[in-house]
């Protein structure tokens, strides 16, 4: 559908209309952003889920339209200033990977618009409703992650002023928390947009001084505390306060969900009513977090009891956004989906041919699929050039495929398909001979020009990465699509091959073990150190490489090797050597705290640390910290010529992943740096330099 943005109309139009059928308003903002679904409405405007039609992937984004309810001059001026300020802050803060990125800010027609990154995932309110209240382990992880985001914000002299469960989303792609809604931010550098005393915040989560218009950094920390007790109890903070006694009673509402005294003291200081008794900075809170007795990374790395395996990565709001375009009726067609306010899903969203043509195609006698068609193998020996990544994949596995004939109306007419190709479509019923492949694979919409370029030899292929489908089991299915030339025995100039390659990654692997069964976890752990094993290391490195390649962010790797460890085993025996490796693993865990960082036993006495979104300086600092902490542990090593204690050498490398390189380049660079550290005398960290 195409949602009209005229507030006096809001008509839902067919999907490819350029102007509203009812009021005549343009439907494409800046000729690229098409609103498809209302998301929410507030005091200063409305938000819509949209599609960016400039991108081949037709990725989702969010349109925020400035439309204040109050139309008096004062409210309009204040609202415009706040809206512009939100855009400015997002432009700066969106550089953080857990804050939505600003994509555009402009005026079109009579309205101002802000376009930002769309975050697919669950708000913490809905996560709690689905999986129950947080236990201590899960709350500690929440605290560390949200405080790390706040540290980034506060260091730029900005306070959020509206932290609450509804504004924190667990992103489905990697299960990281994302802080959203920066419409209430305040700049502490003096750039105020509202007069003193302006009240901004949410009831129950805003600190007392914030209701007086005097919010500080500590006000955000109060909101973190209020959010925490809600997550622990499932009860709104306003119902956890005794107004007669003027004190918190959240402990009385915990029930069987017990927490440690140390965590309780942190929450008490976060929620202290007098500013003088409350934490004054994120750094103070994190210091107490690290000092918590019995808090260790082993506890935080265990399988999280608060989330179960039927986590739905596509559930983004109460209407199930990811499902709303692709519902089928019993006869196999795309059905209308009754949403709120009587909205309907258009039946022609994924096809350029009209309904009559589709029905005629369905009546054609279907060709029998060829379950063992070797034609894609001929790609390896084809005269036309082939994408190197695809060529490597074809030597390792047999993908599913669909062969299509691109003819009338640029329809991708299916002429042949593999046995399991329908499994990857939005419905298997759409994968039949004569039907348009875009009905089953809506990701192909808009790629007609690129398909023509591939047929004419102007480009090798096209890759569509990390497509997902929800299966009947509620578990997501991930796969990549490759467009390439048809290597069949009698290829015509109009035929193309669409290869479907299922990826091995799952949601659980991105967070490394968070949602796996104990049996699956055991297969990815080194049995001695309980760290990730070599296979898990390589899988995660490959996944982060692909992810950061799209974002053009840096990926760092540290390779660590225990110095003179052969002599250690000769001196103490292999049993003691194994115990030593276990102690080193604990030290590694104590130093790396970010949820995205992965530690693995690379081989023997070598360990690898994968650090997403980290550059040379950050990786080098972590390597130095690790080396110093091992020295401070004073593990005896009588066979070492260096003060008879165990030491460590580290090789560090980082790079921004590109299509032309692969993760092995990063491993080779880190290995070369490690070799230099050994040559220079060991017990040091060396940064790779070309």
C-alpha positions in Angstrom: 0.0 0.0 0.0 0.9 3.7 -0.2 -0.1 5.7 2.8 -1.2 9.3 2.1 0.5 11.7 4.5 -2.0 14.5 4.1 -3.4 14.7 7.7 -6.9 15.5 6.3 -6.9 12.5 4.1 -4.7 9.5 5.2 -6.1 7.4 2.5 -4.4 4.0 1.8 -3.7 3.8 -1.9 -2.5 0.9 -4.2 1.2 0.2 -3.7 2.7 1.9 -6.8 0.6 5.0 -7.0 2.4 8.3 -7.3 -0.5 10.5 -6.2 -3.3 9.9 -3.7 -6.5 8.7 -5.3 -8.6 10.7 -2.9 -6.8 14.1 -2.4 -4.2 14.1 -5.2 -1.2 14.7 -2.8 2.2 13.2 -3.8 2.9 9.8 -2.2 6.7 9.7 -2.6 8.7 12.1 -0.4 11.7 13.3 -2.2 10.8 10.8 -4.9 12.1 7.9 -2.8 10.3 7.5 0.6 6.9 5.7 0.4 4.9 5.5 3.6 3.2 2.2 3.9 1.8 2.0 7.5 1.0 4.4 10.4 3.2 3.6 13.4 2.3 6.1 16.2 1.1 9.6 16.9 2.2 12.1 19.5 1.9 15.7 20.6 4.1 17.0 17.8 3.4 14.7 14.9 2.9 11.3 13.4 5.3 8.5 12.5 5.0 6.0 9.6 6.8 2.9 8.5 8.1 3.5 5.0 10.1 2.0 2.2 13.2 3.6 0.7 12.6 2.9 -3.0 16.0 4.3 -4.0 17.6 1.2 -2.6 17.5 -2.2 -4.4 16.7 -3.8 -1.1 13.7 -1.5 -0.6 14.7 -1.3 3.0 12.4 -0.1 5.8 12.8 3.4 7.4 10.7 5.6 9.6 9.0 8.9 8.5 8.4 11.4 11.3 6.0 14.2 10.2 5.9 17.4 12.2 2.3 18.0 13.0 1.7 19.6 16.4 -1.8 19.2 17.9 -1.7 22.7 19.4 -1.7 25.3 16.6 -1.0 28.5 18.6 2.1 30.5 17.6 4.0 29.6 20.8 3.4 25.9 20.5 4.3 25.9 16.8 7.6 27.7 17.4 8.5 25.5 20.3 7.6 22.4 18.4 9.5 23.4 15.3 12.6 24.1 17.5 12.3 20.7 19.2 11.8 18.9 15.9 14.8 20.5 14.4 16.8 19.8 17.5 15.9 16.1 17.3 17.3 16.0 13.8 20.5 17.7 14.8 21.0 15.4 17.7 20.2 12.2 15.7 22.7 13.4 13.1 25.4 13.3 15.8 24.2 10.5 18.0 23.2 8.2 15.2 26.8 7.4 14.7 26.5 5.0 17.7 25.5 1.5 16.5 22.7 1.4 19.1 21.0 4.7 18.3 18.9 5.0 15.1 20.7 6.7 12.2 19.3 9.9 10.7 18.8 9.4 7.0 17.2 12.8 5.9 15.7 16.0 7.3 13.8 18.3 5.0 10.6 20.3 4.3 8.3 19.3 1.5 4.9 20.9 0.8 3.7 22.4 4.1 5.3 19.9 6.4 8.7 19.1 7.9 9.9 15.5 7.8 12.6 13.5 9.5 13.6 10.2 8.1 15.5 7.8 10.3 16.6 4.1 10.5 13.9 1.6 11.2 14.7 -0.7 14.1 13.1 -4.2 13.8 12.7 -5.8 17.2 10.7 -5.9 20.5 10.2 -3.0 22.9 11.2 -4.1 26.4 7.6 -3.8 27.5 6.5 -6.3 24.9 9.6 -8.5 25.6 8.6 -8.7 29.2 5.0 -9.4 28.4 6.1 -12.3 26.1 8.9 -13.8 28.3 8.2 -12.6 31.8 10.0 -10.4 34.3 13.8 -10.0 34.2 16.0 -12.0 36.6 19.2 -10.5 38.1 21.4 -11.9 35.4 19.3 -10.4 32.6 18.9 -7.1 34.4 22.7 -6.8 34.9 23.1 -7.3 31.1 20.4 -4.6 30.5 22.1 -2.2 32.9 25.5 -2.6 31.3 24.2 -2.1 27.8 21.9 0.9 28.4 24.5 2.6 30.6 27.1 2.2 27.8 24.7 4.0 25.4 24.0 6.7 27.9 27.8 7.2 28.5 28.1 8.0 24.8 25.2 10.5 25.0 26.2 12.1 28.2 29.8 12.6 27.0 28.4 14.8 24.4 26.6 16.9 27.0 23.2 15.7 26.0 20.5 14.1 28.2 17.7 12.0 26.8 14.9 12.9 29.2 12.5 10.1 28.1 14.1 6.7 29.0 11.5 4.1 29.5 10.8 0.5 28.4 8.8 1.7 25.3 11.8 3.6 24.1 14.3 0.7 24.3 14.1 -1.9 21.6 15.9 -5.3 21.5 17.0 -5.4 17.9 16.0 -8.7 16.2 19.2 -8.8 14.1 21.7 -9.1 16.9 19.6 -8.8 20.2 21.4 -5.6 21.2 19.4 -2.8 22.9 18.6 0.3 20.8 17.6 3.6 22.5 15.0 5.4 20.4 12.9 8.6 20.5 15.2 11.6 20.8 12.4 14.2 20.6 12.8 15.2 24.3 16.6 15.6 24.4 18.2 18.5 26.1 21.6 20.0 25.3 23.6 20.9 28.4 25.9 23.1 26.4 23.4 26.0 26.6 21.6 25.4 23.3 18.1 25.3 24.9 15.0 25.0 22.7 12.4 25.4 25.3 12.0 28.0 28.2 13.1 27.1 31.7 10.4 25.1 33.5 9.2 23.2 30.4 8.0 19.8 31.5 9.1 16.9 29.3 9.1 13.2 30.3 6.9 10.2 31.0 4.9 9.7 34.2 6.6 7.2 36.6 9.9 7.3 34.8 10.9 11.0 35.0 12.8 12.2 38.0 11.2 14.7 40.5 13.5 17.5 39.4 12.6 16.8 35.7 9.0 17.6 36.5 10.2 21.0 37.7 11.9 21.6 34.4 15.4 21.1 35.9 16.6 17.8 34.4 20.3 16.8 34.8 22.4 13.8 33.8 21.3 12.2 37.1 17.7 12.5 35.8 18.4 10.0 33.0 20.0 7.6 35.6 16.8 7.9 37.7 14.8 6.8 34.6 17.2 3.8 34.2 16.4 2.8 37.8 12.7 3.2 37.3 12.9 1.1 34.1 14.9 -1.5 36.0 12.3 -2.0 38.7 9.6 -2.3 36.1 11.5 -5.0 34.3 12.1 -6.9 37.6 8.4 -6.7 38.7 6.2 -6.0 35.7 4.6 -3.2 37.7 4.6 0.4 36.7 7.0 2.5 38.9 4.2 4.8 40.1 2.7 1.7 41.8 6.0 0.8 43.4 6.2 4.0 45.4 4.5 4.7 48.8 3.4 8.3 48.6 2.2 8.3 52.2 5.7 7.3 53.5 7.5 8.9 50.6 9.6 5.8 49.9 10.0 3.0 47.3 8.4 -0.3 48.0 9.6 -2.2 44.9 11.4 -4.9 47.0 8.0 -6.0 48.4 6.8 -6.6 44.9 9.6 -8.9 43.7 7.9 -12.0 44.9 10.0 -15.0 44.1 12.3 -13.0 41.8 15.1 -12.4 44.4 18.1 -10.2 43.7 21.4 -9.7 45.4 21.9 -6.9 48.0 24.6 -5.4 45.8 22.2 -5.0 42.9 19.5 -3.7 45.3 21.9 -1.0 46.5 22.7 0.1 42.9 18.9 0.5 42.2 18.4 2.4 45.5 21.1 4.9 44.4 19.6 5.2 40.9 16.2 5.9 42.4 17.3 8.2 45.3 14.9 11.2 45.4 17.5 13.8 46.6 20.0 14.6 43.9 22.8 14.6 46.5 22.2 10.8 47.2 21.8 9.8 43.6 24.5 8.7 41.2 25.9 11.7 39.4 27.4 10.0 36.4 27.3 6.8 34.3 30.9 6.1 35.3 29.9 6.0 39.0 27.2 3.4 38.3 29.5 1.3 36.1 32.1 1.3 38.9 29.6 -0.2 41.3 28.4 -2.6 38.6 31.9 -3.9 38.1 32.4 -4.2 41.9 29.3 -6.3 42.4 30.3 -9.3 44.5 29.9 -12.6 42.6 29.2 -10.8 39.3 31.4 -12.4 36.7 31.2 -12.7 32.9 30.6 -16.4 33.3 27.3 -15.6 34.8 26.5 -13.1 32.1 27.5 -15.5 29.4 25.2 -18.3 30.4 22.0 -19.0 28.5 19.6 -16.3 29.4 16.6 -17.8 31.2 14.5 -14.7 30.5 14.2 -15.3 26.8 12.9 -18.6 25.3 13.5 -20.1 21.9 10.3 -19.0 20.3 11.6 -15.4 20.2 10.0 -13.7 17.1 12.6 -11.5 15.4 10.0 -9.9 13.2 7.5 -8.8 15.8 7.9 -5.1 15.8 4.6 -3.8 17.3 1.1 -5.1 18.2 0.1 -5.5 14.6 3.1 -7.7 13.7 4.7 -5.4 11.1 6.8 -8.0 9.4 3.7 -10.2 8.6 1.4 -7.5 7.3 2.3 -7.6 3.6 2.4 -11.4 3.0 -0.8 -13.1 4.3 -2.3 -15.8 2.1 -5.9 -17.1 1.9 -6.8 -20.8 1.5 -6.9 -20.6 -2.3 -3.3 -19.5 -2.5 -3.7 -15.8 -3.4 -2.6 -12.8 -1.4 -5.4 -12.0 1.0 -6.5 -8.8 2.6 -5.4 -8.5 6.2 -7.8 -6.7 8.5 -5.8 -4.4 10.7 -6.8 -1.6 13.0 -9.1 1.1 11.7 -10.3 -1.1 8.9 -7.1 -0.9 7.0 -6.5 -3.5 4.2 -3.4 -5.0 2.5 -3.4 -4.4 -1.2 -3.5 -7.6 -3.3 -1.2 -6.4 -6.0 1.8 -5.4 -4.0 4.4 -7.7 -5.6 3.4 -8.0 -9.2 3.5 -5.7 -12.3 1.0 -8.0 -14.1 -2.7 -7.5 -13.3 -4.9 -10.1 -11.6 -6.3 -11.5 -14.9 -2.8 -12.3 -16.2 -2.0 -14.0 -12.9 -5.0 -16.2 -13.0 -4.2 -17.2 -16.6 -0.7 -18.1 -15.6 -2.0 -20.3 -12.8 -4.1 -22.3 -15.2 -1.0 -23.4 -17.2 0.0 -27.0 -16.8 2.9 -26.9 -14.3 6.2 -28.2 -15.3 7.7 -30.8 -13.2 10.5 -29.5 -11.1 13.9 -31.1 -11.5 15.2 -31.9 -8.1 18.7 -32.8 -9.3 19.3 -30.3 -12.0 23.0 -29.8 -12.4 22.7 -26.7 -14.6 24.0 -24.3 -11.9 27.2 -26.4 -11.7 28.0 -25.2 -15.2 28.4 -21.7 -13.8 31.8 -22.8 -12.6 32.9 -23.4 -16.2 30.7 -20.7 -17.9 32.3 -18.3 -20.3 30.8 -15.3 -18.6 32.6 -14.0 -15.5 31.2 -15.2 -12.2 31.2 -13.5 -8.8 34.2 -15.0 -6.8 32.1 -15.4 -3.6 29.4 -17.2 -5.5 31.9 -19.4 -7.2 33.4 -20.4 -3.9 29.9 -21.2 -2.5 29.0 -23.4 -5.5 32.1 -25.5 -4.8 30.8 -26.2 -1.3 27.1 -26.8 -1.6 24.2 -27.4 -4.0 21.9 -24.4 -3.8 18.2 -24.3 -4.5 17.3 -22.3 -7.6 14.6 -20.8 -9.8 15.1 -20.3 -13.5 13.1 -17.4 -14.9 12.3 -15.9 -18.3 12.0 -12.1 -18.3 9.6 -11.1 -21.0 6.3 -9.2 -21.1 5.9 -6.4 -18.5 9.3 -7.4 -17.1 7.6 -10.3 -15.3 10.0 -12.9 -13.9 8.2 -15.9 -15.4 9.2 -19.2 -13.7 10.2 -21.9 -16.1 12.0 -24.3 -13.8 12.7 -24.6 -10.0 14.3 -26.9 -7.5 12.4 -29.1 -5.1 12.9 -26.9 -2.0 12.7 -23.5 -3.7 9.2 -22.9 -2.4 10.4 -23.2 1.2 12.1 -19.8 0.8 9.2 -18.0 -0.7 6.6 -16.2 1.3 4.3 -19.1 0.3 5.3 -22.3 -1.6 2.1 -21.8 -3.6 3.7 -18.9 -5.5 6.5 -21.1 -6.9 4.9 -22.7 -9.9 5.7 -22.8 -13.5 4.3 -19.7 -15.3 3.9 -17.6 -12.2 5.9 -14.4 -11.6 8.8 -15.1 -9.2 8.3 -11.7 -7.6 5.1 -12.9 -6.0 7.0 -15.4 -3.9 10.2 -13.3 -3.5 9.1 -9.6 -3.1 12.8 -8.7 -2.7 13.0 -8.9 -6.5 10.7 -5.9 -7.1 12.6 -3.0 -8.6 15.5 -5.2 -9.9 14.3 -5.5 -13.5 16.9 -3.1 -14.8 19.7 -4.9 -13.0 18.5 -8.2 -14.3 18.7 -6.8 -17.8 22.3 -5.7 -17.2 23.2 -9.2 -16.1 21.6 -10.7 -19.2 23.6 -8.3 -21.4 26.9 -9.1 -19.6 27.2 -5.6 -18.2 27.6 -7.0 -14.6 28.4 -10.4 -13.2 25.7 -10.9 -10.7 23.6 -9.4 -7.9 23.7 -10.4 -4.2 20.7 -9.9 -1.9 22.0 -10.7 1.6 20.3 -11.9 4.8 16.8 -12.3 3.7 14.6 -13.9 6.3 11.3 -15.7 6.4 9.2 -16.8 9.4 8.6 -20.6 9.3 5.6 -22.4 10.8 7.8 -23.3 13.8 8.2 -19.5 14.4 11.9 -19.9 13.9 13.4 -17.6 11.2 14.9 -18.9 8.0 17.9 -16.9 6.6 19.1 -17.1 3.1 20.9 -15.1 0.3 19.7 -14.6 -3.2 22.1 -14.5 -6.2 21.0 -13.3 -9.7 23.3 -14.6 -12.4 23.3 -15.6 -16.0 21.6 -18.9 -17.0 24.2 -21.6 -17.6 21.6 -24.1 -19.0 22.3 -26.1 -22.1 20.0 -23.9 -24.2 20.0 -20.5 -22.5 18.0 -17.7 -24.2 18.9 -14.1 -23.9 16.0 -13.5 -21.6 16.6 -16.3 -19.0 18.3 -15.8 -15.6 19.1 -18.1 -12.8 18.2 -17.1 -9.2 20.2 -19.1 -6.8 19.0 -19.5 -3.2 21.7 -20.3 -0.6 20.6 -20.9 3.0 22.9 -19.3 5.5 24.2 -21.3 8.5 23.7 -18.4 10.9 20.8 -18.2 13.2 19.7 -15.5 15.7 21.3 -17.5 18.5 24.7 -17.5 16.8 24.7 -13.7 16.5 24.5 -13.4 20.2 26.6 -16.6 20.6 24.5 -19.1 22.4 21.8 -16.8 23.9 18.9 -18.8 22.4 20.4 -22.2 21.7 19.7 -25.5 23.3 22.4 -26.8 25.7 23.3 -29.5 23.2 23.9 -26.9 20.4 25.8 -24.6 22.8 28.1 -27.5 23.7 29.0 -28.1 20.1 30.3 -24.5 19.8 32.3 -24.4 23.0 35.8 -25.4 23.7 35.3 -28.1 26.4 38.4 -27.1 28.4 38.0 -23.3 28.7 34.3 -23.0 28.0 35.1 -20.3 25.4 33.9 -20.3 21.8 35.7 -22.9 19.8 37.5 -22.4 16.5 34.5 -23.1 14.4 32.3 -20.7 16.3 35.1 -18.1 16.0 35.2 -18.4 12.2 31.4 -18.3 11.9 31.1 -15.2 14.1 34.0 -13.4 12.3 32.3 -14.1 8.9 29.0 -12.8 10.2 30.4 -9.6 11.6 32.5 -9.1 8.5 29.3 -9.1 6.4 27.4 -6.9 8.8 30.1 -4.3 9.2 30.8 -4.3 5.4 27.3 -2.9 4.9 27.7 -0.3 7.6 31.3 0.6 6.6 32.4 0.2 10.2 35.7 -1.2 11.5 36.2 -4.8 12.7 39.2 -5.5 15.0 40.9 -8.8 15.9 43.3 -9.6 18.7 45.3 -12.8 18.6 46.9 -13.7 21.9 49.6 -16.3 22.6 50.9 -17.4 26.0 54.7 -16.9 26.1 56.9 -20.0 26.5 53.9 -22.2 27.1 55.7 -25.3 25.8 58.1 -24.9 28.7 55.2 -24.4 31.0 53.8 -27.8 30.2 57.3 -29.4 30.4 57.8 -27.8 33.9 54.4 -28.4 35.5 52.8 -31.1 33.3 49.8 -31.0 31.0 47.2 -31.3 33.7 48.5 -28.1 35.4 48.8 -26.6 31.9 45.1 -27.2 31.3 44.3 -25.5 34.6 46.4 -22.5 33.6 44.5 -22.2 30.3 41.2 -22.1 32.3 42.6 -19.3 34.5 43.6 -17.3 31.4 40.1 -17.8 30.0 38.7 -16.2 33.1 41.0 -13.2 32.8 40.0 -12.8 29.2 36.3 -12.8 30.2 36.9 -10.3 32.9 38.4 -7.8 30.5 36.0 -8.0 27.6 32.5 -6.8 28.7 30.7 -5.7 25.6 28.0 -8.1 24.5 29.1 -8.0 20.9 32.7 -9.0 21.6 33.5 -12.7 21.2 36.4 -14.6 22.9 37.5 -17.9 21.5 40.2 -20.5 22.0 41.8 -20.1 18.6 44.2 -23.1 18.9 46.4 -24.6 21.6 47.5 -21.7 23.9 46.3 -19.1 21.4 43.1 -17.1 21.9 41.2 -14.8 19.6 39.1 -11.7 20.4 36.7 -10.4 17.8 35.8 -6.8 18.4 33.0 -5.4 16.2 32.9 -1.7 15.6 36.4 -1.2 17.1 39.3 0.6 15.6 43.1 0.2 16.2 43.3 2.4 19.2 40.5 0.7 21.1 41.7 -2.8 20.2 45.3 -1.9 21.3 44.1 -0.5 24.6 42.1 -3.7 25.3 45.2 -5.8 24.4 47.4 -3.8 26.8 44.8 -4.1 29.5 44.6 -7.8 29.0 48.4 -8.2 29.1 48.7 -6.1 32.3 45.9 -8.0 34.0 47.6 -11.3 33.3 50.9 -9.9 34.8 49.0 -8.7 37.8 47.6 -12.2 38.4 51.2 -13.4 38.9 50.6 -16.9 37.6 54.0 -18.7 38.3 56.0 -19.9 35.3 59.5 -21.1 36.4 60.4 -22.0 32.9 60.0 -18.4 31.7 63.1 -16.2 31.5 60.8 -13.2 32.1 60.5 -12.8 35.9 59.2 -16.4 36.2 55.5 -15.4 35.7 53.2 -16.1 32.8 53.1 -13.4 30.1 51.2 -12.9 26.9 52.0 -11.6 23.4 49.3 -9.9 21.3 48.9 -9.1 17.7 46.2 -6.6 16.8 44.7 -5.7 13.4 41.6 -3.8 12.3 40.0 -2.9 9.0 36.8 -1.8 7.4 35.5 -4.9 5.6 35.1 -4.6 1.8 33.7 -6.8 -0.9 37.2 -7.3 -2.4 38.6 -8.8 0.8 37.6 -11.6 3.2 38.0 -12.2 6.9 41.1 -14.3 6.4 42.9 -11.0 5.5 42.2 -9.8 9.0 43.4 -13.0 10.6 46.6 -12.9 8.5 47.3 -9.3 9.6 46.8 -10.1 13.3 48.9 -13.2 13.0 51.7 -11.1 11.4 51.5 -8.6 14.2 51.7 -11.5 16.8 54.8 -12.8 15.0 56.4 -9.4 15.3 55.5 -9.3 19.1 57.3 -12.6 19.5 60.3 -11.4 17.5 60.6 -8.2 19.6 60.9 -10.1 22.8 57.4 -11.3 23.8 55.2 -9.9 26.6 54.0 -7.0 24.4 51.1 -5.9 22.1 51.9 -5.0 18.5 49.6 -3.3 16.0 49.7 -4.5 12.5 51.3 -2.1 10.0 51.5 -2.8 6.3 
